[in-house]
């Protein structure tokens, strides 16, 4: 019998191999079959991903930055700063930084919530609910004694004024004053004015003690 040369068998073997469909192994009795993603089975965008694992991609309509962060502090749940915050009452007074006179008609924006309010004839905004937000970076180390907020004040003819670190406490109404400075003819470089309220000194003492070492005690145990 004449056997065709091997060179003639190669195309036939290639076509036969292409027609072979690889089936997943049959599940054992009582075992639920493991689904196979169609892209993975067909060598698509997810090819190379192990079956049964979820690729590290965001769900439709969800940016990667919006995904919950892992549990880094042993709380038993993913850490996220986007949780319901307690609120307290806040109002802001805006004055001229040189004359100390109230500035009516100034717009005040609460940075964290984007609430926008306008000052009245006395320079005060109405009372409004504002969140008590503590810095999540410090929460696992030393609990902050108060929350902190920031506002920006705008008024035509004045420099913008940014006021950060407004101390907020649950259930305690807070008033704060923002200074604004009129733009003069001699002003050439006009930038916002920044005022930063410091952290409470007791919290700063506790934070310093948190990381003090025996080999380098520095000032030693702090006392308020």
Order of alpha helices (4+ residues) and beta strands (2+ residues): alpha-alpha-beta-beta-beta-beta-alpha-beta-beta-beta-beta-alpha
